[in-house]
Amino acid sequence: MSPKTATAKKPAAPRDTGEHEELISGSEAIAVTRKCYGEHVSAVVVTGETDPDVVRSITACGLRVMHKPVQLDELQICLHELSAARQADAA
């Protein structure tokens, strides 16, 4: 595997013990995380991708996109806003 290739284990279920290593996108990783832990999980896709079609596909999933490089204070503000919005939706 090349250093630029990212992999993530995609759990089929919390009890699954099989190895399911495959390439997945950030949007897919967030979907899997939310499936396992609940829709309340706040997330943002941090990417170097600038292709408008890719960015549109991410935002079409209801996700916020931040482009690299990201400043820590900008990321903290973004996550705070996402958390506040989720809390408001839950109320």
URNOR-V551846 format. One record per residue. N is the residue number from 1. RES is the residue in one letter. PHI is phi as a letter, one per 20 degrees, with the letter a starting at -180 (NA if undefined). Layout:
n=N res=RES phi=PHI
n=N res=RES phi=PHI
This chain:
n=1 res=M phi=NA
n=2 res=S phi=f
n=3 res=P phi=f
n=4 res=K phi=e
n=5 res=T phi=e
n=6 res=A phi=e
n=7 res=T phi=c
n=8 res=A phi=b
n=9 res=K phi=e
n=10 res=K phi=d
n=11 res=P phi=f
n=12 res=A phi=f
n=13 res=A phi=a
n=14 res=P phi=g
n=15 res=R phi=e
n=16 res=D phi=f
n=17 res=T phi=d
n=18 res=G phi=f
n=19 res=E phi=e
n=20 res=H phi=c
n=21 res=E phi=e
n=22 res=E phi=b
n=23 res=L phi=f
n=24 res=I phi=c
n=25 res=S phi=e
n=26 res=G phi=f
n=27 res=S phi=f
n=28 res=E phi=f
n=29 res=A phi=f
n=30 res=I phi=f
n=31 res=A phi=f
n=32 res=V phi=f
n=33 res=T phi=f
n=34 res=R phi=f
n=35 res=K phi=f
n=36 res=C phi=f
n=37 res=Y phi=d
n=38 res=G phi=o
n=39 res=E phi=f
n=40 res=H phi=f
n=41 res=V phi=f
n=42 res=S phi=f
n=43 res=A phi=b
n=44 res=V phi=c
n=45 res=V phi=e
n=46 res=V phi=d
n=47 res=T phi=b
n=48 res=G phi=e
n=49 res=E phi=f
n=50 res=T phi=d
n=51 res=D phi=g
n=52 res=P phi=g
n=53 res=D phi=f
n=54 res=V phi=f
n=55 res=V phi=f
n=56 res=R phi=f
n=57 res=S phi=f
n=58 res=I phi=f
n=59 res=T phi=f
n=60 res=A phi=f
n=61 res=C phi=e
n=62 res=G phi=n
n=63 res=L phi=d
n=64 res=R phi=e
n=65 res=V phi=d
n=66 res=M phi=c
n=67 res=H phi=e
n=68 res=K phi=f
n=69 res=P phi=f
n=70 res=V phi=d
n=71 res=Q phi=e
n=72 res=L phi=g
n=73 res=D phi=f
n=74 res=E phi=f
n=75 res=L phi=f
n=76 res=Q phi=f
n=77 res=I phi=f
n=78 res=C phi=g
n=79 res=L phi=f
n=80 res=H phi=f
n=81 res=E phi=f
n=82 res=L phi=f
n=83 res=S phi=f
n=84 res=A phi=f
n=85 res=A phi=f
n=86 res=R phi=f
n=87 res=Q phi=f
n=88 res=A phi=f
n=89 res=D phi=f
n=90 res=A phi=f
n=91 res=A phi=f
